[in-house]
Amino acid sequence: MSKQYKNYQEVPNKYKFDLEFLLEGKTKEERLKELLNFLDQQIKEKDSKYESKESYLKSLKLNDKITIKANKLFNYISNNISVNVVDDKMNSFYEKVQYDFYLKEQELGPEEPRFFKNSSKIEKWIKTEEFISYKKFLQGELDKKKHQLPKAIQEFRQKEKRADISAVNVFSILTNSEINFEDAISSNGKKIKVTNANRVVLSKNKDKKIRKTAAISYRKGFLKHKQSLSNLLYQHFKKITVWSNLEKHKSTINALLYEDRVSEKMLLELYSSVQRNIKTLIKFRNNWNKFYKKKFGEKPTKFDYNVELVTIKNFYTLEETKEEVLNAFKPFGEKYLEIVNKAFKENWVDFMPIKNKRTGAYCIGDTYGINKKLVLMNFDKTFRSVETLAHEMGHAMHSYFSDKVQDQINSQYPIFLAEIASIFNELMLHDYILEKSTNDKFKFYIYEKMINGFIGTVLRQVEWSNFEYDMYKLIEKGKPISTYEKISKVYYENSQKYALKKKKYNSNETFMSVIVPHFYYNFYVYKYAIGQLCAMIFFEKYKKEGPKALQFYINNFLSAGNKKWPLEILKDAGIDLFEPKTYDLGFNTLNDYVNKWIKLGKKIFKLK
């Protein structure tokens, strides 16, 4: 593990953010006041801006300025809170900012009624050269007219926002604070505390009894709350279904896909492509079972699938980590490497774990106008940290090129495209590591990580998405599915389409149906699968065509931002998600990984 510093001030400057650049020499209070003044100007002109083409264009440019200033202030606040989640002063300031913005929103009122009242003017204005940058955005807004709610409902919805019950907040409190797990028990009778944080680590423990009792404890903890979680999930889905109907969408799924202009047809093609290619993953699982039996002398149980089959050197200094990432990125060319080096030298990355720092890793969003694309991680000296740095720098470089090439309104790439660049960079890292390594065990380990990553990102996310899809369809039909027994049955029936081994229904085994945090947000987990598959397709093009494919990728994907709808951007970059064979390309790459992994495994475990 990396050194655990007592507080943020103790961390050397070279390892942490310098966030003051976001305030540009002023205090956060001064920046807030400045931003609120701009909002006052926006409120003052909320009706008059539609009087002429010139005044409306001026209002759009004012909104650009507000967005840039808001990006800087909110990133200053959120990143400060991330490095110290219990910072009372910063959290209190954030609450004040949120309340001030809420008051301004009430003064401004809903924009849609004003916008659509003047839609005939806007339709003419966007055909002129002055509006070329805003055309895609404004046409997208105009297209929403058929889903416009009456003004009174919009006003109510806006005022009611502060009182809205957040399903994900209730879920988070319940699952992180109010669920108690029984202790796991080791083979020699020692008790080990089970938590959400250590569950995965315990699932890899060398002691089989610890793995088993930890898994059972985890399941039992959630099952005690299964009816509360089931009803919460049902109410969340039902609310989305009701609003989708009020907005006159053909279905809830259509409403949830509308933001990205994705069709249900594409979604169903994704589901079927994973189902028809499941044989590759079954082959992987069958051979994993053989390797496990050869190593441990017994067949694996359901509690054993996180056990590592080989032991490798897994220690990296921070400088070695940065060096590995830079070496992996060399094929991108000098410009790309120059920006990554700049990120390391100019404190874009906050590396070290400290008490009260947010766990995990991220790269900030809403970056237009911010020169540094800030990355937070918790460096632990393992290969996973090397992967994490490569992954988050993928997001950072996507933002860098999008912001550099696009104007503000078209710069922020959507979540639909967000994971492609980060996963692509992981593939570049793995490729570099595999090329230089002469250690069969280490290569076996890397291939297995890549395959398991695919299982988690494609197979599992598509299975979960299909479950959500089925739930929405049943709720639309008025089916009574608010209980755990009903929801778990839906989950089970769907899971069999993606199972590597068929199982009989057991309600205790389907507790995942109500504990996946993603389910309590809106419908989006399928986008992770799209990200993985597209990244693999881009990577295969690079392996076939060399560095010229990377320049094409930078120019046509990383630099595209949000200038077109996601499927159009991908098509311009050579990936057509309406073509069924496209998905198979990603599975072809996976099949190659599995075959190489099997070959190495047979050599390591001395199997024919």
N, C-alpha and C positions, 0 to 999 in steps of 0.2 A: 504493500500500500504506500501511497505518497504521504509525505509528512502532513500531519494534521495540525495546522496552525490554530492558535487560540482565538484570534480575531483577524479581521480583514487588514487592520493596520500593520500587523506583524508580517504579512506576505510581502516579499520583495516586489518593488514596482514593476520589474520586468516580467512578472508572472500574472499581472492583473490589469483590469481596465483602468483607463484614465478617462472618466466620464465627463469631466468639467468642460471638455471641448464642445459638448452639446449645448452648453449655456452661452457660449461665445462671450465670456467676460461679464455676464450679468448673473443676478441671483435667480433661483427658480421662481421666486415670487414675482420678480420683474418680468420674467418670460411668460408667466401665467397671465399677468395683467395685460401684457402686449397682445397675447392671443385672444383674450376676452374682448379687447378693443376691436380687433378684427371681426370677431363674431358680432359685435354690436353694429358694425358697419354692414355686415351681411344681413342682419335683421332689418336695419333701416331701409335697405334696398330690395327687400324680399319681393315686393310687388312691382316697383318701378323698373327693375332690371329687365322686365319683359316688354318694355315700351319700344325698344329699338334693338336692332341687331348689334349695334355698338355697345349698348349698355349691358346686353346679355353676355357678350363676349368678355366684357370687363368683369362681370360677376364670376365667370368661369376662371379667369386669371386670378381673381381674389381668392377663390376657393383653392387654387393651386398653392398660393402663398400660405393660406391657413393650414393646408395639409402638411406642408414642409415644416412649419413652425410646430404643429402638433406632433409630427414625427419626432422632432428633437426633444420636446418636453416630455412626451410619454415614454420615449426610450430612456431618457435620463432617469425618470422615476422608476420604471419597471426594472431596469438593470441594477439600480441601486438596491431595490427591494430584493432582487434575486440573489445578490451577494450577502444580504442580511435580511432574511424574511421577517425577523422580529424587530426591525428598526421602527420604533414607535413614531418618531418624527416624520419619517418618510411615508409610512403607511397613513398617518393622519393627514399629511399633505395630499396624498393621493385621494383620500376620501373627500377632501375639500375640492380638489380639481373635478372629481366625478360629479359632485353636487353642483358646482358652478356650471358645468357643462349641461347638466340636466335642466337647470333653470333657463339657460340660453335656448335649449331645445324647445322648451315650453313657449318661450317668446317667439321663436321662429315658426313653430307649428309645423304640421306636415307639409312637405314640399310638393308631393304628388298632385294634389288638386290644382295648385297654381301652375305646375308644369303642364298638365294635360289640358288645362283651360287655354293654354297658349301653344298647344302642340302643332297647330297648323302653321304658325309662324316658325317654329323650330324646325319643322320638316323642310321649309324653304331655306332657312339659314344654313343648315348643315350641308347644303349642296354647294355652298360658296367656299372659296379657297381659305378664307380666314378661319373656318371651323374644321379644317382637315384633321387637325390633331384630336379634336373632340368628337369626330363623326361616329366612330365605333361605339363610344360610350353613350352618346346621345341617342343613336339609333337603337341601342339596347334598351334604354329607358323608354323610348317611344313604343317599342314592341310590348312593353308590360301593360299597355293601356287596356287590353282585353282582360287583364287580371286585376284591374284597379278596384279597390274597395270604395264604398261611398265615403264622402268626406267625414261624416259624423263618426263612422267606425274607425277611420284612420286617426282622428283626433282622440278618440277614446283609447285606442291601442297605444298611442304615444304617451298619454297621461298615465295609463295603467302599467307602463313598463317597469316602474320602480317597485310595484307591488307584485310583479310576476314571480311565481314560484319556480325556482330553477331546479329541475330534476337532477342535474349533474352535481349541484351543490349539496342537495340532500343525500344523494348517493355517496359523495365524497366524505361527508361527515359520518354517515352511518358505517361505511366500510373502513375508514381510516381511524376512527375514534371509538366506535361503539361495538366493534366485533372483537371478542376475545377468543383466542385460539388455545387449545390444550397444548401442553408441552409435547415435543417429540421425545422419543425414548431411544437411547443408543443400545447396542448389543450388550453392554455391560451395565445397563440400568440407569445410566446418567440421563438427567432431564435437560432438554435444550428448548429454550423459548422460541416459539414460532411467531413470526410477524410478516406483514406484507413485504417488508424490505428484505428479509433473509430467506423467503420461501424458495426462490430459484437456487440460491447457494446450497440450501439443504437438499434440494432435489438432485444435486450433483455429488453429495457426500459419498465417500467410499463405503460407509456403513449402510448396508441395505435396510436395516431396521429403522435407522434415522430417516432415510428416504421415504419409507412406507408410512411411518407414523406421522411424519411432517405433512405428507400429502393428505392423509385421512383427517388430521387435525384441521388443516386448511379448509377442506371440504365441509366438515362438520360445523365449523365456525360460521360459514355463510348459510348453510342449510337451516340454521336456527332462525334466520331472518328471511327465509325464502319467500314467504307470502308478502311481507312488506316490500321487498325488492321487486317482486312480480307485479304488484299493483302499481308501484311507482313507475316501472317500465311501461306498463300498459297505459297509464294516464299520460305519460310523455308521448307515446306513439299516437294515442287518440287525439291529443291536442293538435298535433301536426296534421293529422288527417282532417280534423274539423276546419282548420284554417286553410288547408289546400282546397277544400270544397268551397269555402266562402270566396276564395280567390278565383274560382271557376276554372281550375286546372282539370284536365281529363282524369287524372288520378293523383294520389299522393306521391307516387314515384315520379310522375312527370313533373310535379311541383318541385320535388327535391333535386331533380336533375336540371331544372330550367336555368338555374344560375350559370351553368357552364354550357348550356345549349347542347346537352348530351341526350341522346335518345334512349328509350327503353330497349330498343332493338340492340344497340351496342352493349348495353349492360347484360342482356340475356346471352349475347355471343360470348362475352367474357366468362359467364358462368359455365356455359356448355364447353368452352375451350379447356377450362381447368378440369372439368369432369372427364372429357375424352382423353386427356393426357395424364390422367392419374396413374397410369401403368408405370411411368418412369419413377414415380415416388414409391410405388409398391415395390419395385425392383430394389430401390435404395433400402427400404425398410427390411425386406427379406434378407439382404446381405448384411445389414447391420446386426440382425438377429444371429446370423452365423458367426460373425466376428465376436460378438458378445459371448456366445456360448463357448467359442474356442478359448477366449481369454479367461472367463470366469467358471467354466465347467458346468454351466447350467443355462437353461433358457431364460431370456429376460421376461420380467413381468411388466405391467403397466407403470410400475414405480421406478423403472430402471432406464427409461429412454433419455434422460439427461446426463447419464454417466459418460464421462470422457473415456474413450477407448484407448487413447495414447496419452502419454505425459510428455510435454515439451517444455523447453526453456521459454519462460513467459515473463521476462523482465526487460523493460526499456527505460532509459533515462529520458528526460524531457527533450534533451538535445538530440538523442537518437530518434525519438519519435518524430520530431520536426524534419530530421534528415531523411527518414524513410518516406515521409509524405512528399517532400520536395523531389526525391529521386523518382517516386512513382508518377509524379506529374510532369516530368521532363518532356514526354512526347507532345504535350500541349503546346510547347514552344516558349520562346523568350518572354513574350508579353504576359502570358498567363503566370509563368514562374515569377516574373517581376512583381506582380500584384500579391502573390502568396508570400513572397519574401517580405514585402512591405507590411503585410498583415502581421507577420511575426515580429518585425522590428518596431512597429508603431502601436503595439499593445491592442490589437483587435481582439485578442483572445485572453479570457480570464481562465487560467488553468487550474489553480489549486483548490482542493477541498478544504473547507473550513467549517467550523461549527456555525449553524444557522444559515448556511448557504443552501440555495435551492439544489436539489439533487438532479442528476441527469445532465443533459446537454441541450443546447439550442443555438440557432443563429437568429438574430433579431429580424423581425419583419418590419414593414413600413419604413423602408430605408431611404427613400428618395430624399435628396438634400443632405444626407449623412454620408460623409466620405468613408468612414470606417464601418464596415459591416460586422458588427460585434458578435463574437462567439463566446458562449459560456460552456465550460465543461468541468468535470471533476476528475482530474488526472490521477490514475492509480497505478501507473507503471506497467500495466499489462498490455498485451496486444490489442485488447478491446479499446484501449485509449488511443492507440495508433489509428484504428479503424474509425473511432469517433471523430478524431481531428480531421481525417480525410473526408468523412461524411459531412461534417459541419462546414468545412471549407468549400464543399460542393455548393451548399446553399449560399455561402458568402459570395462565391464567384458568379453564381447565377444572378444574384442581386446586383453585383458590381457591373456586369455587362448589360443587364437590362436597364439599370439606371443610367448608364453611360450613353447608351444608344437611343433609348426611348425618352419621350417627355413624361412629365409627372403622371398625367392621366392614363398613360399606357404602360407604365413601368412595372407595376406590382403584379407579378405573375400569380395566377390562381393556385389554390391548393391542389387542384387536379394535376398540375405540372410540377408541383414543388419538390416531390421526392426523386424525380428523375436524375437531376444533376448530382445529388448527394449519393445516391446508390451507384451511379456511374463512377464516381470517384472512388468508392469502395472497390469496385471491380478493377479499376486501374491499379489500386494498391495491391489487391490480391494477385493480379497478373504479374506485377513487378516482383512481389515476394516469391511467387512460384517459379518465375524465370531464374532468379538468382540462387534459390535454395537447392542444396544437394542432399538434404535430409528428408528421407521418405516419410518419417513420422510427422515432421512438420508440414509437409505437403498434404499428407492425409488429413491432418488436423484442419488445414486451411480449406480444403475441398469440402470437408464435412461442415464447417462453419458456413460456407457459401450455400450448400444444399439446405441446411437447417434454416438459414436466413430466407431462402426461397419458400420453404414450407411456412414459416411464420408470416412472411409478407404477401405471398400469393395464395397459397392453399388456404391458410387459416382466415385471412381477411376476406377472401371471396366466399368462403363458407359462411362467415358471419354476416356478410352483406346479403347473401341469399336468404339467410334467416330473417334479417330485418325486412327484406322484400316480401317474404311470405307473411310476416306479421302485419305489415301495412295492408296487404291484399285482404287478409282475413278480417281485420278491423273495419275496412271499407264495406265489407259485406255484412257487418253487424254480428259477427261470430262472437260468442262469449268466451274470451280467452284472457281474463284478468287474473286467473289463479296460476300458481306455480305448476300444478299438474297439467294444465292446458298448454302453457308456454313451453314447458320442458318437452312435451310431446312434439310440438312444432319444431323445436330445436333438434330433437333426436331424428325425426323423419328427414329433415334437411341434411343433417350431418352424415347420414348414410350415403349420400351422393358423393361425398368427399372423403369417405373413410378409407384408410389404408388397410383396415381389417374390419369386416362387418361385426357388429355387436348387437346383442339383444337389448331391448329397452330396459333401463333401470333409472328411475327418477333421481336417485342419489348421484348418478354419474353425469347428469345433465345440468349441474348447478352453474356451469359457465353461461347458460342461457340468460342469467340475470346479473352476472357480476362483471361483464366486460364494460369498462368505463365509456368506450366509444358509443355504445348503444344509447347512452343518455345525452348525447349530443345529437346533431342532425346527421343525416345519412351520408357518410363519406368514406367508410373504410375501404371500399372497392378502389379508391384512388391510390392507396398504397400498392395494390396489386398492379395497377396500370403503371405506376412509377417503376416498379421492379422489372416488369416485362419490357417496357420501353427502354430502360437503361441497358438491359441485356442486348436489345436489338441494336442500339447505338454502339455498344461495345463490340459486337460482332462485326459491324461495318468497319470499325477502326482496325480490328485484327485482320480483315481482308484487304482494306485499302490503305492502311498506314496513316501517318500524321495528317494527310490531306483531309481525311474523314473527320479529324478532330477540329480542324479549322472550319469545315462546313458546319459541324455541330456548334461551335462557338458563334458563328455568324448567323445561323438559321434557327438555333434553339435558345442558347443562353442569352442571346441579344434580343430575342423577340418580345420579352416581357409579356404584356397582355394586349398587344396590338391587334390580335385577331382572337376568335374563340379558340379554346384549347385544341379541339380536334383539327382545326385549320392550321394552327401552328405546327402540330405534329405532322400533318400531311405535307406541309412545306419543307419539313425537315426529313421527309422520306418514310414516315410511319402512318399507315392508313388503318385506323382502328375499326373501320367498317368492313375490312377484308378479313374473313375468318382465318386465313393462313398466317396473318400477321402474328397472332397470338402463339401459333405453333412455332414460330421462329425462336421465341424466348424459351420454349420447352426443348427445342433442339439443342440449345446451349446448355440447358440444365442436364439433358441426357448425356452430353459430352462430359460434364463434371462428374456425373454419377459413374460413368464407365471408367474414368481415370481414377476415381476414388476406390472403386471395386478392385481394379488392378493393383493399386498400392496396398489395399487391405489384404488381399490374398497373399501378397509378398510378405507383408509384416506379420500376419498371423499364420503363415505357412499353410495355406489352403489351396487346393487345386481349383 
